[in-house]
Amino acid sequence: MPQPSDLEIVGRILLAMVLGGLIGMERELNDHPAGLRTHMSVALGAALFTIAGSYGFDSFVDDRNSTNVNIGVERVASNIVTGVGFLGGGAILKYGATVKGLTTAASLWVTAAIGLGAAVGSYLATTVTTVALLVALVGLRAPRRWLVTRYARGRDTVVIRVAQGYEASRVVTAINEVADITIRSLSVREREGAWIVTADVSSHSGQELEALLAPLADRDEVDSLDVS
């Protein structure tokens, strides 16, 4: 396989970043756990792993083909990809209806690719990927917040403590009557002698949940209302 030029390698990495980001932006705007930065990170890691695997071991392969020595360095790289995948899985945690740690897991995977690329001498590809990852993780924080605020739906968990003497069903009915919100999930449980209603709620674009839920907090059957 012919070695591509440095410019082509850079182009491949940046193309992977852009295309992964486009998919991630769609996921971000539709309020899915894996969003813009996670998709960009995974695309970057996959690109560098592929480039390093395709062109980074040429010197080892040449030695293997010209001697009787069997050098299987590719197996080391494949085990790194698998092993770091399990390591990244440990960084992913689920808090109720929210999943956290996906971007951290993806950045760990890319970091493994960076280490592999540096080890086999793919200095340009490794450097470009490192810079691109930092852009995805740090440089896109403000644009990501702007996109979510401007186009996506706000999503929060609402915890309501029902006042003594009232049924939880009245609060559930009141939540469903609030305009301009979407209830993704809802649960009712008893704690310390009081009913607790927990709802995973999304507001329509550009509207604050606190303002939409303010009339609900003033109802007699609501003892307290917290949005987190």
C-alpha positions in Angstrom: 0.0 0.0 0.0 1.6 3.3 -1.1 2.4 5.8 1.7 0.1 8.9 1.4 1.6 12.4 1.5 1.6 14.4 4.8 -1.0 16.7 3.4 -3.3 13.8 2.6 -2.9 12.3 6.0 -3.8 15.6 7.6 -6.8 15.8 5.3 -8.0 12.4 6.2 -7.8 13.2 9.9 -9.6 16.5 9.6 -12.3 14.9 7.3 -13.0 12.3 9.9 -13.3 15.0 12.6 -15.7 17.1 10.5 -17.9 14.2 9.4 -18.0 12.7 13.0 -18.9 16.2 14.2 -21.8 16.5 11.8 -23.3 13.3 13.1 -22.6 14.4 16.7 -24.3 17.7 16.2 -27.5 16.0 15.1 -27.3 13.8 18.2 -26.5 16.9 20.4 -29.4 18.9 19.1 -31.8 16.0 19.7 -30.6 15.6 23.3 -28.9 12.2 23.1 -26.1 11.3 25.6 -23.4 10.9 22.9 -23.2 14.3 21.2 -20.8 16.6 19.3 -17.5 16.1 21.1 -18.0 12.4 21.7 -18.6 11.7 18.0 -15.7 13.8 17.0 -13.4 12.1 19.4 -14.4 8.6 18.3 -13.9 9.6 14.6 -10.5 11.0 15.4 -9.4 7.9 17.3 -10.7 5.6 14.5 -8.8 7.6 11.9 -5.5 7.6 13.7 -5.8 3.9 14.6 -6.4 3.1 11.0 -3.6 5.3 9.7 -1.1 4.0 12.2 -2.2 0.4 11.5 -2.0 0.9 7.7 1.3 2.8 7.4 3.0 2.8 10.8 4.3 -0.7 10.8 5.9 -0.7 7.3 9.5 -0.9 8.7 8.6 -4.0 10.8 6.9 -5.6 7.9 9.9 -5.0 5.7 12.2 -6.7 8.2 9.8 -9.6 8.6 9.6 -10.1 4.8 13.4 -10.0 4.4 14.3 -12.3 7.3 13.0 -15.4 9.1 12.1 -13.4 12.2 8.4 -13.3 12.8 7.4 -9.9 14.1 3.7 -9.6 14.9 3.5 -6.0 16.2 0.0 -5.5 14.6 -1.4 -7.9 17.3 -0.2 -5.5 20.0 -2.1 -2.6 18.4 -5.3 -4.6 18.1 -5.1 -5.6 21.7 -4.6 -1.9 22.7 -7.8 -1.0 20.8 -9.8 -3.7 22.6 -8.3 -3.1 26.0 -8.8 0.6 26.1 -12.4 0.1 25.0 -13.0 -1.8 28.2 -11.2 0.9 30.2 -13.3 3.6 28.7 -16.4 1.7 29.5 -15.6 2.1 33.1 -15.8 5.8 32.8 -19.4 5.7 31.6 -21.9 6.1 34.4 -25.7 6.4 34.4 -27.4 8.8 36.7 -31.2 8.2 36.5 -32.1 9.1 32.9 -28.8 10.8 32.2 -25.6 9.1 31.0 -22.3 10.7 31.9 -18.7 10.0 30.9 -19.1 9.2 27.2 -16.8 12.0 26.2 -14.2 11.0 28.8 -14.4 7.4 27.5 -13.9 8.6 23.9 -11.0 10.8 24.8 -9.3 7.9 26.6 -9.7 5.9 23.4 -8.2 8.7 21.3 -5.3 9.0 23.8 -4.5 5.4 23.3 -4.4 6.0 19.5 -2.1 9.0 20.1 0.2 6.8 22.2 0.3 4.1 19.5 0.9 6.6 16.8 3.8 8.2 18.7 5.3 4.8 19.4 5.4 3.7 15.7 6.7 7.1 14.5 3.6 8.6 13.0 4.5 12.0 14.4 2.5 14.2 12.1 -0.7 12.2 12.3 -0.3 12.0 16.1 0.3 15.7 16.5 -2.6 16.7 14.3 -4.9 14.3 16.1 -3.8 15.7 19.5 -4.6 19.3 18.4 -7.9 18.2 16.9 -8.9 16.5 20.1 -8.1 19.5 22.2 -10.1 21.6 19.8 -13.0 19.2 20.2 -12.8 19.1 24.0 -11.9 22.6 24.8 -12.4 24.9 21.8 -16.0 23.6 21.1 -17.3 24.2 24.6 -18.7 27.6 23.9 -20.0 26.8 20.4 -21.6 23.7 21.8 -23.4 25.6 24.6 -24.6 28.2 22.0 -26.0 25.5 19.7 -27.8 23.7 22.5 -29.2 27.0 23.9 -30.2 28.2 20.4 -31.6 25.1 18.8 -31.9 22.2 21.2 -34.4 21.5 23.9 -33.4 22.1 27.5 -33.6 18.9 29.6 -33.6 18.7 33.4 -34.9 16.6 36.2 -37.7 18.0 38.2 -38.2 16.7 41.8 -41.5 17.7 43.5 -42.4 17.0 47.1 -46.2 16.7 47.5 -47.7 18.7 50.3 -49.3 16.8 53.2 -52.9 15.9 52.7 -52.7 15.9 48.9 -52.5 13.0 46.4 -49.5 12.6 44.1 -51.9 12.2 41.2 -52.9 15.8 41.4 -49.3 16.9 40.9 -48.9 14.4 38.0 -51.9 15.9 36.4 -50.6 19.4 36.9 -47.3 18.6 35.3 -49.0 17.2 32.3 -51.0 20.4 31.9 -47.9 22.7 31.8 -47.6 24.1 28.3 -44.4 24.0 26.2 -42.7 21.1 27.9 -42.3 17.4 27.1 -42.2 14.8 29.8 -39.8 12.0 28.9 -40.2 9.9 32.1 -42.0 10.2 35.4 -42.0 8.3 38.6 -43.7 8.5 42.0 -42.4 7.2 45.3 -42.9 7.7 49.0 -40.1 9.0 51.1 -40.2 10.0 54.8 -44.0 10.0 54.8 -44.3 12.2 51.7 -44.9 11.6 48.1 -42.0 12.5 45.7 -42.7 13.0 42.0 -39.6 12.9 39.8 -39.9 13.9 36.1 -37.4 14.0 33.3 -38.6 17.1 31.4 -37.6 18.9 28.2 -38.5 22.5 27.3 -39.1 23.8 23.9 -36.2 25.7 22.2 -35.1 28.9 23.9 -37.4 28.7 26.9 -36.2 28.2 30.5 -37.7 25.3 32.5 -37.7 27.3 35.7 -40.0 29.9 34.2 -42.3 27.4 32.7 -42.6 25.5 36.0 -43.0 28.6 38.2 -46.9 28.4 38.3 -46.6 24.8 39.3 -44.5 25.6 42.3 -47.1 28.0 43.5 -49.9 25.4 43.7 -51.2 24.3 47.1 -50.4 20.6 46.5 -46.7 21.4 45.9 -44.6 21.6 49.0 -41.3 22.1 47.1 -40.0 22.0 43.6 -36.4 21.6 42.5 -34.9 21.6 39.0 -31.5 20.0 38.4 
